[in-house]
Amino acid sequence: MAPLIVLTLVLMWQCVLVGYAYTLAGNAADEGVRAGTAAPPGERFGACQQAALKHLSGAWRGGARVDRCDGTGYVTADVSIKVPVLFPGSIDFPVTVHGHAGAVEEAKR
């Protein structure tokens, strides 16, 4: 019975990591698009990427990437994060979760 309980706990923990990866990807996309709306169009991707990856710890940042941060009038950002196996910073599943966010560009006066 003990191996079955341990296996169940490991599977539940892995499900928690998948959910947390979705949360991190969505938050990173929100942070990136927020910074991207305030940056000039030529500097938008750099500002977006820096803000999106800023709050991710080193273990999560290694498998993360900002796929897109562009738009005129309405800025969107896409962030991808790899799902780790049991512990962040160890091996990654071949599964990537995606976060997407969008915001209206700030008016320049």
Secondary structure, DSSP 8 states (H G I E B T S, - for coil): -HHHHHHHHHHHHHHHHHHHHHHHHHHHHHHHHHHHHHS-GGGHHHHHHHHHHHTS-HHHHTTEEEEEEE-SSEEEEEEEEEEESSSTTS-EEEEEEEEEEEEE-----
